[in-house]
Structures are given as C-alpha cells and as structure tokens.
Amino acid sequence: TEEVGGLKLIATSDKTMEIRNGSASFVYNDVEYSVSKILSLGGSAKFGTNRYVEVEVSGACKLTIVAKSSGSSDRTLDVRYNNSSVATADAKASLSITTIDITNAGTYQIGSTGSGIYIYYIIAFFWKNTRGKSLDFFREDGV
C-alpha cells in the first residue's frame, strides 16, 4: 500500500501497479489538463487484496475518471463503495472520460474488471452552497 497524489494504491509484491511516464492532454469542464505520469493498474483488481486504488471523498460529488485501455480492446473500471459496485467507468483504446455521481462520503475503490488499464486523472467536484444561490463546483486535485 502506498499513497500518491491523494490516492491510496493497493497492491502486493506479486500483483503490482506502476507509475509510468506517459503524456496526454484533455479538456474537461472547459479546463485543459496535461499529465506526464500515468498509473498502470497492471491487470484485474481483486478488491480487498490488490490492484486497485482508493479515493476518499468528503461528501456528494461528481467523480471523473480519465483512463485508457493498456491494449487495443475496450476495458472497464469498477467503482465500489462498501464492498458493492456502484458504477463503472470506460477505459477504451482511446482516452476515455467518465463522470459518476457520488452520493455518500467515504472511501471508494476503483479497479479493472479485466485486463490492464492506465489511469490518467481522477477529479472530484464537490457542491458547496453559496448562501442560498446556485450551486458552484470546486475542483479537488487529481492524480
């Protein structure tokens, strides 16, 4: 277990994950992002044991995952809360951006349902009340 960029990486010595050099740029909510490092999940997750990440959120938010298959076929990430799947995220052969509505504070696990996936960024947008006016978003740092 290691913590990187606010994410807890859950791996073992024989089922590893790796932070690699890799670059990509993308636009999300009118903001341009660039990355120079990616997280290689290394294969399918065994939740509770290895090859997944944990992200802690403090309340209801939109969780956006930017990912890509490490191969030529499309793959899927499972997003779990309290040992149950609550959503899936795409990891296609091209860069994929999936946004999930999160309703509860707590720890969420994200891992591949099959083969290798690269995670480029995870963004949590929280709502905050602005004195009875409309709801605003603020960005919590990604990985």
Secondary structure, DSSP 4 states (H G I P E B T S, - for coil): -EEETTEEEE--SSS--EEEEEEEEEEETTEEEEEEEEEE--S--BTTTBSEEEEEESSSEEEEEEEEESSSS-EEEEEEETTEEEEEEEE-SS-EEEEEEE-S-EEEEEEESSS-EEEEEEEEEEEE--TTS--EEEEEP--
